[in-house]
Amino acid sequence: MSDPFSLKESVLVYLDRSGCLEKLSEDCKQYNDPQQDEAVYRFCLSINPSDIIEVDPELGDFVLHDPLKATKLFQSVCFLAIKTLSLLEKIHTESQVNVILKYTHLPPFPEYTLDLCTFPRGNGLLKPVIVEGLVIAMTRVTKYTQGARFLCINEDCTCSTGYYHIRVHVPGATESATVRNDFSCKICNSQLKEDMKLRALGDKQLVELVPYKALNLLRGNQQPSLRYQSVTLFLRDELCNSMEIGHSYKVLGIPAHVHQWPHITWSIEANNIQSWEPESKISGTFQELLNTTVCSPWRFCAIAAHCFGLHISPPGLYNTLKLCLLLSLVQTTSDLKEMFHGLDILVCTNDSLILDRYINTKVNFNFYFIQLQNM
């Protein structure tokens, strides 16, 4: 293992090459307001794991497999940079620098992709992973404690003033892990009390994510005996309100075991969020039909409507209804705001049985995203 000084040197080299050092300088300017006094100063740094591996493979291993240790290294280097360059005079101790590492992506290997259909097992280090799924529920935005300052009640102790005892939120920690009344001084072992005037608050939101395969249960066909379980995502600060119910997302996050005695809850702290669309698979025969009838704007539609639901009614009947049901499935835009507004259909009939069967057949097709442009 390399010595800490060598690792910190590699961190500084990466910060300089990636432009994070310049961003750190810009972020310090917003805290230079003389009327603004805080105990903890938060800095978000976007990091590319691949670039870090090129600078120092060992540092890259920490970034990919031990995020807490990597954050500690970046925190130490950022503090030294701030003090050396005199970027922010309000910072007196390293603990006041709260560094958040935002991963741009992860290596495209299976071990960094988490399948929500397979519950993770093991008690090893919780490394960043990518999860894909559908949002089914979310809470309103609430507050949580980003960081707090504690003072020693022993007036003769050096920690009775200053910024020696700072606690900040880490992935997987509960509110009581950041703010409690039973912390003790690391020098004289006296009780610590919080300086309530300098508590830093942030936004928090909880989101329930399920695997996209869970939608197969809505098809109405006989399904295998599988159990789909959702996972709770913690969105914090700038990530709040970045997801919507019913939309699919690819989330880069850090799994964590939240200890709430006597229970242990498994959740994921979101680190980066991207919109995601499941891959649509069109059969070769269907694609060949589309290529053959591309010369006419209506021939493909007529053949598709004619073949739709042949097991329900004889060919040639309900063609208008079948065409409307098929049109309600087609999406011709990639705009996420418009993808969830389908075609509304009003049907008046005396034979509700046939209509019900056609609608059930149409529901089975809802899980295939057929992109038909310029029909």
GUKEDO-338889 format. One record per residue (C-alpha): residue in one letter; x, y, z. Coordinates in pm, whole numbers, padded with zeros to 5 digits, always signed. Example, Ala and Ser with C-alpha at 12.3 -4.5 7.8 and 13.67 -1.06 7.14 Angstrom:
2
A+01230-00450+00780S+01367-00106+00714
//
This chain:
375
M+00000+00000+00000S+00126+00347-00089D+00193+00596+00187P-00078+00858+00254F+00144+01137+00124S+00177+00966-00216L-00200+00915-00238K-00268+01279-00150E-00019+01384-00415S-00212+01178-00671V-00537+01342-00558L-00384+01686-00612V-00261+01586-00959Y-00610+01467-01055L-00781+01777-00914D-00548+01995-01119R-00589+01798-01442S-00967+01761-01419G-01040+02125-01337C-01179+02041-00992L-00918+02263-00831E-01048+02560-01027K-01405+02470-00934L-01300+02449-00568S-01169+02804-00594E-01496+02923-00747D-01706+02750-00482C-01505+02917-00206K-01607+03260-00337Q-01973+03201-00250Y-01876+03143+00113N-01672+03463+00146D-01973+03667+00254P-01869+03822+00589Q-02226+03792+00721Q-02231+03417+00648D-02079+03204+00922E-02102+02825+00906A-01937+02533+01078V-01928+02309+00770Y-01861+02409+00410R-01987+02171+00142F-01800+02113-00186C-01921+01884-00469L-01651+01740-00695S-01731+01549-01015I-01483+01265-01054N-01416+01022-01336P-01300+00685-01197S-01127+00591-01523D-00917+00907-01522I-00826+00854-01157I-00705+00501-01233E-00474+00644-01500V-00326+00883-01244D-00293+00629-00960P-00441+00276-00974E-00447+00246-00594L-00636+00571-00558G-00877+00452-00825D-00931+00131-00628F-01028+00335-00322V-01270+00543-00529L-01441+00232-00669H-01438+00008-00361D-01401+00226-00050P-01582+00559-00108L-01547+00673+00255K-01169+00639+00253A-01147+00809-00088T-01361+01096+00042K-01126+01135+00338L-00826+01168+00105F-01000+01428-00113Q-01110+01616+00199S-00754+01640+00328V-00618+01764-00004C-00898+02019-00048F-00832+02156+00301L-00460+02195+00227A-00540+02366-00104I-00781+02607+00061K-00531+02703+00332T-00229+02720+00099L-00406+02936-00159S-00595+03137+00106L-00926+03065-00064L-01144+03079+00249E-01021+03227+00576K-01325+03098+00767I-01201+02738+00748H-00976+02654+01042T-00978+02272+01061E-00998+01989+00811S-01327+01871+00962Q-01500+02184+00833V-01448+02073+00473N-01735+01845+00367V-01638+01695+00030I-01903+01515-00179L-01764+01299-00461K-02004+01286-00756Y-01923+00992-00984T-01968+01064-01353H-01993+00694-01436L-01871+00349-01333P-01677+00086-01530P-01905-00116-01762F-01857-00444-01576P-02125-00670-01422E-01991-00631-01069Y-02084-00260-01077T-02442-00326-01190L-02695-00423-00926D-02996-00629-01033L-03289-00537-00811C-03439-00880-00872T-03145-01037-00684F-03104-00919-00329P-02736-00847-00252R-02574-01059+00016G-02252-01029+00213N-02105-00790+00464G-01812-00660+00258L-01735-00301+00168L-02029-00129+00004K-01901+00002-00327P-02081+00229-00577V-02319+00045-00806I-02562+00123-01090V-02930+00032-01055E-03203+00064-01315G-03570+00076-01235L-03906+00247-01228V-04017+00503-00968I-04338+00394-00795A-04348+00629-00495M-04173+00926-00341T-04200+01146-00036R-04207+01521-00007V-03879+01704+00048T-03778+01728+00413K-03474+01853+00603Y-03177+01660+00737T-02856+01758+00916Q-02561+01801+00680G-02321+01887+00960A-02300+02016+01314R-02044+02167+01548F-01992+02038+01903L-01815+02206+02193C-01668+02054+02509I-01850+02149+02830N-01514+02162+03012E-01415+02527+02985D-01048+02443+03055C-01033+02213+02752T-00905+02348+02421C-01209+02194+02250S-01448+02421+02441T-01400+02665+02152G-01301+02633+01788Y-01393+02368+01533Y-01235+02051+01666H-01551+01841+01686I-01742+01850+01357R-01980+01576+01248V-02113+01545+00891H-02355+01307+00724V-02208+01001+00549P-02395+00753+00324G-02605+00515+00527A-02597+00719+00849T-02912+00807+01038E-02990+01145+01188S-02885+01022+01533A-02541+00930+01398T-02481+01295+01313V-02659+01471+01600R-02685+01325+01951N-02628+01438+02308D-02399+01156+02421F-02081+01240+02229S-01764+01282+02436C-01455+01497+02389K-01160+01319+02230I-00915+01505+02456C-01065+01522+02807N-01353+01275+02756S-01606+01530+02882Q-01953+01556+02734L-02003+01754+02416K-02287+01994+02349E-02400+02108+02007D-02370+02467+01893M-02723+02496+01755K-02650+02827+01583L-02413+02658+01336R-02611+02348+01243A-02614+02301+00862L-02937+02168+00712G-03002+02017+00370D-03290+01872+00165K-03378+01502+00167Q-03626+01295-00032L-03706+00922-00032V-03792+00738-00354E-03911+00379-00407L-03758+00207-00709V-03865-00130-00854P-03708-00334-01137Y-03869-00272-01472K-03940-00647-01499A-04202-00604-01227L-04435-00448-01486N-04472-00792-01643L-04711-00873-01360L-04964-00637-01517R-04987-00835-01840G-05254-01065-01704N-05083-01382-01825Q-04971-01659-01595Q-04650-01545-01428P-04380-01750-01258S-04364-01743-00880L-04131-01445-00851R-04135-01176-00583Y-04030-00826-00678Q-03922-00595-00399S-03859-00224-00416V-03550-00048-00286T-03544+00286-00107L-03333+00564-00259F-03216+00860-00054L-03197+01177-00264R-03015+01464-00098D-02969+01834-00171E-02933+01904-00546L-03075+01560-00639C-03413+01629-00476N-03708+01659-00719S-03498+01512-01000M-03721+01204-01037E-04089+01157-01124I-04332+00876-01054G-04377+00642-01351H-04045+00729-01516S-03745+00498-01553Y-03401+00600-01430K-03045+00477-01409V-02913+00560-01062L-02550+00554-00958G-02548+00516-00582I-02381+00373-00275P-02563+00088-00096A-02580+00119+00280H-02718-00069+00579V-02915+00175+00791H-02914+00061+01155Q-03236+00149+01334W-03236-00081+01632P-03360-00353+01635H-03393-00345+01256I-03141-00306+00975T-03270-00150+00653W-03092-00185+00320S-03106+00129+00106I-02909+00324-00154E-02771+00677-00128A-02815+00826-00476N-02499+00984-00614N-02595+01055-00974I-02924+01016-01163Q-02983+00975-01536S-03300+00918-01736W-03318+00569-01879E-03533+00395-02138P-03559+00015-02152E-03436-00138-02473S-03718-00220-02712K-03695-00546-02903I-03883-00579-03233S-03905-00921-03393G-03732-00980-03725T-04061-01060-03900F-04219-00738-03776Q-03915-00536-03884E-03919-00702-04227L-04286-00613-04269L-04211-00252-04186N-03928-00238-04440T-04146-00395-04708T-04436-00153-04664V-04231+00162-04612C-04333+00289-04956S-04690+00350-04835P-04779+00554-04526W-05093+00344-04453R-05017-00007-04580F-04821-00105-04269C-05094+00034-04041A-05367-00157-04230I-05180-00488-04217A-05096-00444-03846A-05460-00365-03762H-05580-00658-03974C-05350-00902-03787F-05419-00760-03441G-05628-00992-03224L-05708-01256-03489H-05790-01502-03210I-06063-01270-03078S-06276-01198-03386P-06267-01288-03757P-06045-01073-03985G-06203-00759-04121L-06408-00674-03812Y-06335-00393-03564N-06055-00260-03787T-06109+00099-03672L-06100-00004-03307K-05790-00218-03356L-05613+00064-03543C-05688+00311-03262L-05562+00067-02999L-05238+00022-03193L-05196+00397-03238S-05228+00441-02862L-04914+00228-02823V-04695+00421-03065Q-04452+00684-02940T-04302+00918-03199T-04113+01147-02963S-03817+01109-02730D-03930+01395-02506L-03978+01251-02158K-04251+01504-02081E-04460+01378-02373M-04390+01004-02354F-04649+00940-02085H-04942+01111-02258G-05100+00844-02478L-05397+00851-02713D-05733+00863-02531I-06000+00637-02684L-06377+00637-02627V-06555+00321-02745C-06933+00271-02752T-07052-00087-02809N-07316-00339-02710D-07065-00626-02700S-06839-00544-02404L-06684-00893-02404I-06507-00841-02738L-06397-00494-02632D-06260-00626-02303R-06058-00892-02484Y-05909-00641-02726I-05811-00408-02443N-05647-00695-02252T-05451-00785-02564K-05346-00423-02603V-05223-00417-02241N-04980-00698-02324F-04827-00478-02594N-04778-00184-02356F-04444-00326-02250Y-04286-00304-02592F-04184+00046-02697I-04241+00047-03071Q-04083+00355-03221L-04244+00425-03560Q-04123+00747-03712N-04281+00930-04007M-04580+00700-04052
//
